Amino acid sequence: MRTTTLYETMRSIDPSAELLVSDESCEWVRSVLAIVGRITLETPLPADEAQRTISEKTAHAYAMLDDLPDEKLASEDLWNLLLMISVPWE
């Protein structure tokens, strides 16, 4: 089953949404709402391992933003960030 990307979801809300950066671990999208990111925990994990994995993915997601050139992400954009964390539900 295909999972809808954050970019696709945001484009359905805001047709002018722009994909800033993505990889297999996360995506960041600029929209009229905010700059929205999503990381995903693909499989259920024990609580301590899930916490460690989410911390690593969060650090990676913010590092991706740090690597963007200034013309894609200005310092004033950082006041309007939202990072969502998707976890499997059993």
N, C-alpha and C positions, 0 to 999 in steps of 0.2 A: 504494500500500500504506500502511495506517494504522500509525503508530508508537504504541506504548503509552507513555502518559505515566508519569512517575515516580510521580505520585500513585496511578495505577491499580496500578502494580507494588507500591508500598508498602502499599496497602490489601489486596492479596492476602496479604501477610505479616502485617500488623497492621491489623485491621478498624477500629481506633480512630484510624488515621493521619489527620492534618489538613493540608490544603493551606494553607500560610501565605501564599504569594504566588507568582504566576507571570506570565510574559509570553511573547512569541515567542522570547525568548532563553534563559530559564531558569525553573526552578521550585524551590521550597523546600517540604519536607514535614516536619512534626513527627511522629515515630513513637516507639515504645518503644525502638527501637534508637539513635536520634539524630535531630538535625535534619539531614536529607539534602537536598542540592541537586544539580541536574544542569544543566550547560551542554552544548551540542551544536555541533560543527563539522559543518555539513551536507554539505559537499563537500570532496574532497581538495584541499589547497593546498600550494604549495611550503613547505618547512620554515620559512623566515623569516617568511612571511606567516601561516602557521598559528600560530606562536609569538606574533606580534603580535595576531592575532584572539583567541586563547585568553586572552591577558593582558587584553585589553579586555573580553571576556565575563566573566572572573573578577572584574574590578573592578566591573562592572555588577551581577553576582550579589551581591556583598557589599554594594554600595550599596543594593540592594533590601532586604536585611536591616536595614541601618542606618535605613531609612525606616519600618520597622514600629513601631507604637506599643508602649510598654512592656508593655501588657497582653497583647500577642501574643508578645513576645520579651523576656525578662528578661536581664540581663547574665550571670547564671549559666548561661543556655542556651548561651552562646557557647563554653563549654568542651567542648561535645559536638556539634560541627559536622563534617559530611562533605560535601565538594563533589566530585562525580564529573564527569569530562570525557569526553564521548562523541565519538569521532572515527571517520570512515569508514575502513574497511579495504579495501585493494585486493588 
